Amino acid sequence: MNHNPTPVTVVITGKIKPGKMAMAKRELEANIKIVMAKEPACHGIRVYDDPKNPQQLLIIENWDSEEVFNGPHMQTPHMQTFFKKAEEFLDGEAGFRFWHEIITSNQ
């Protein structure tokens, strides 16, 4: 078992219901502020829209490990509240992929 956590980039894709994009952006922005203030294992969250598909969002998050993201982070009260609100604007289920960096230009 690996006892050294591996940093992970989480790539989340989601389709937003018609007419609900403003709500989605508002709820995401509010929740991201809470995550960044309360969860030191999160090292940044960016949200992108697709100009060719206006109902699609892409979220890229950097975490200490996949275990932290899937475990403690997902169980926080603010995430549980966010999931309930997301039911109003998310069209289907969000897709989650976990990526490990292998090359960086910052060294």
Beta strands, then each sheet from edge to edge (+ up, - down):
strand 1: 8-15
strand 2: 42-50
strand 3: 53-63
strand 4: 95-99
sheet 1: 2+ 3- 1+ 4-
end
